[in-house]
Amino acid sequence: MSPFITLPGRQMQRLIGPVRVRTESGLLWITVDGQPEDILLAAGESRHFEPGERVIVYALGEEARFEVSRDAPCRRARVRGWAERVSAWLHGAPPVLRSGA
């Protein structure tokens, strides 16, 4: 399967993370289940979606072409988890140790 998808105007595609969506041409309107705000991606822009996130990609305008790549959770998410654990520990929570992270 090609990583590129071409959607005619006003058509949609469903994806499940982890994925990275990069717009090659056109404009994408993206909705993620459970998220209060939608996302607009213009040509050249990309966005990573976490494992299990249900994503609806909708082509605004005439047509949109975008690349979908399956990738591991982004490093930023792992760093954020680490920072949250340190913050909890600093505020009195017992440390949570994980192996292999």
N, C-alpha and C positions, 0 to 999 in steps of 0.2 A: 504494500500500500504506500502510495506517495505521501510524504508528509505535508504536501500542499493541498488545500481544499479551496475550490472556487464556488462561492455561493452567489446565485442570482439575487438581485435586489429583493428585499423583504422575505428572504428565506432564512431558515435557522438550522443550526447543527448543535447537537448535544455532545458534551464531553464530560469525562470524569477524571479528576486529577489523580496522580500528579502529571500535569502537563504544562508546557510553556506554549503560549500562543503569540506568534509574531505576525503582524499585518504587513503584507507585501504591497497591496494596493486596495484602495477603497477605504471604507470606514466601518468598523465593527462596534456594535452595541452589545455588551456582555453583561449577563445577569448571573450571579452566583447564589444558589439556594441558601437562605439564611442570612444573607448580607443585605443591609438596608440601602446601600447605594449601588448603582449600576456603574459600569466602566465603559468609556469610549476609547477605542484604539484606532489611531490614524496610521497611515503607511509609515513603516519604519519603527513603530512602537511595539513593545512586547510586554507580556505579563505572565508571571508564574502562578499556578494554582496548586494548592496543597493536595496531598493524598485524600481521596474520598470526596473532595468538593465537586458538586454537580454544577456544571457550567453550561449556560445556553449562550451560543454565539449567534448574533443576528446581523445580517448584512443591511446596512443603511444605504440608500441611494441605489445606483444601478447594479453594481456587482462588487464583491469584495473577494480578494484572494489572500489567504493566510496560511502560515506554516504551523503545524502542530508537532511538537516533539515531546516524547515521554522522557521525563527526567526525574532524578531524585529530589527530595525536598531541598529547598535552597538553604545555603549556609546561614542566611539571616535568621531563618526560623529556628535553627539549632542554637544560635547565639542568643536569641530572645529567650528560649527556654532556659538556658544557663543563667542568664541575667535574672530571670524570675525566681529561680531556685536560690541564688545568692541573696536576692532581696528578701525572700521569705526567711532564710536562715538569719539574716541580720535583724529581722524583726521577731526573732524568737522561735521560729519553727524548727523542728529537728532536721538535720541535713538528710537529703535524699541522695543516695549514691547509686549510680548506674554504671554497669560495666559495658565496655565496648563503645562508649559514646565519644 
